[in-house]
């Protein structure tokens, strides 16, 4: 598994170990990143695939941050001419 470091609220998180984003459905940031790697592109896509935000909704902000960071990293890598792994 590829380990990525993302920053959420000025805290760096190593996503290779899986921080829980949605406690209600036991969804980790690693699972969200895996779905993004497999074609998901938005919170709506992630919610459909992993049920994120379908119960209490407290995870939506953090899930959006994971998605935003993922897209920012891939955009940066694309700009450098590297393929996202």
URBELMO-V337090 format. One record per pair of residues at least 12 apart in sequence whose C-alpha atoms are under 10 Angstrom apart, sorted by the first residue. I is the first residue (numbers start at 0). J is the second residue. If there is no record, write none. Layout:
# URBELMO-V337090
i: [I/I]
j: [J/J]
This chain:
# URBELMO-V337090
i: [0/0/0/0/0/1/1/1/1/1/2/2/2/2/2/3/3/3/3/3/3/4/4/4/5/5/5/5/5/5/5/6/6/6/7/7/7/7/7/8/8/12/13/13/14/14/14/14/14/14/15/15/15/15/15/16/16/17/17/17/17/18/19/19/19/20/20/20/20/20/20/20/20/20/21/21/21/21/21/21/21/21/21/21/21/21/21/22/22/22/22/22/22/23/23/23/23/23/23/23/23/23/24/24/24/24/24/24/25/25/25/26/26/26/26/26/27/27/27/28/28/28/28/29/30/30/31/31/31/31/31/31/31/31/31/31/32/32/32/32/32/32/34/34/35/35/35/35/36/36/36/39/40/40/40/40/41/41/41/41/41/42/42/42/42/42/42/42/42/43/45/45/45/46/46]
j: [14/15/16/29/33/14/15/29/33/84/14/15/16/17/29/15/16/29/32/69/72/68/69/72/28/64/65/67/68/69/72/64/65/68/61/64/65/67/68/61/64/28/28/29/27/28/29/30/32/65/27/28/29/30/32/28/29/29/30/31/32/30/58/61/62/51/52/57/58/59/60/61/62/65/49/50/51/52/53/54/55/56/57/58/59/61/62/51/52/54/55/57/58/50/51/52/53/54/55/56/57/58/49/50/51/52/53/54/49/50/51/49/50/51/58/62/49/51/62/61/62/65/66/65/45/49/44/45/46/48/49/51/62/65/66/69/45/62/65/66/68/69/48/49/65/66/69/70/69/83/84/66/66/67/69/70/62/63/66/67/70/59/60/62/63/64/65/66/67/63/62/63/66/59/62]
